[in-house]
Amino acid sequence: MNPILALLKEHNISDEQIQSLFETLTANPLMTMGVIQQLGIPQEKLQQLMMMVMQNPALIKDAVNELGLDFSKVEEAKAKLQK
């Protein structure tokens, strides 16, 4: 299992919440941090998660693929942020 998804599951985040989080990530990345904060994951675990993603950004793509979402939406959102 993807380490991002494993961390979320470890904190009893439901499949529906995980799906919603990644749908938000693909649709509007700026909203993602707000959604993550509402999940109630301890700050130290969020920092650990951010370090994982910073060291290996492909984890996001792997998680999106594992959830069956369209990664091209992540790329579109990333392009919008860079403009």
TORDREN-539117 format. One record per residue (C-alpha): residue number from 1; x, y, z. Coordinates in steps of 0.02 Angstrom, whole numbers. Example, Ala and Ser with C-alpha at 12.3 -4.5 7.8 and 13.67 -1.06 7.14 Angstrom:
BEGIN
- resi,c1,c2,c3
- 1,615,-225,390
- 2,684,-53,357
END
This chain:
BEGIN
- resi,c1,c2,c3
- 1,0,0,0
- 2,57,176,-39
- 3,136,256,118
- 4,22,409,103
- 5,-132,299,102
- 6,-60,191,241
- 7,-33,343,352
- 8,-210,402,322
- 9,-280,229,360
- 10,-172,220,517
- 11,-267,373,581
- 12,-436,295,544
- 13,-471,406,394
- 14,-613,323,298
- 15,-601,272,116
- 16,-730,405,75
- 17,-625,541,160
- 18,-468,482,70
- 19,-559,482,-96
- 20,-624,657,-60
- 21,-452,718,-11
- 22,-373,659,-173
- 23,-519,723,-276
- 24,-489,893,-195
- 25,-303,876,-232
- 26,-337,843,-415
- 27,-471,978,-433
- 28,-404,1119,-324
- 29,-235,1090,-241
- 30,-248,1252,-143
- 31,-395,1179,-45
- 32,-303,1019,-3
- 33,-214,1084,153
- 34,-379,1140,229
- 35,-455,969,198
- 36,-303,882,273
- 37,-311,989,429
- 38,-494,941,455
- 39,-447,757,463
- 40,-373,775,637
- 41,-203,698,601
- 42,-72,753,729
- 43,45,890,669
- 44,201,780,685
- 45,122,649,572
- 46,75,782,444
- 47,256,842,444
- 48,314,663,419
- 49,192,646,274
- 50,252,809,194
- 51,433,753,207
- 52,389,588,122
- 53,304,681,-21
- 54,445,808,-37
- 55,575,669,-46
- 56,472,564,-166
- 57,338,663,-260
- 58,294,507,-360
- 59,202,447,-204
- 60,59,563,-249
- 61,46,489,-423
- 62,52,314,-351
- 63,-86,355,-226
- 64,-194,435,-360
- 65,-172,282,-471
- 66,-208,164,-326
- 67,-370,257,-294
- 68,-416,245,-478
- 69,-416,433,-506
- 70,-355,527,-660
- 71,-176,588,-631
- 72,-187,706,-780
- 73,-300,814,-669
- 74,-155,831,-546
- 75,-42,887,-688
- 76,-173,1014,-746
- 77,-190,1082,-570
- 78,-1,1093,-552
- 79,10,1191,-715
- 80,-123,1312,-653
- 81,-25,1343,-494
- 82,134,1380,-591
- 83,52,1519,-691
END
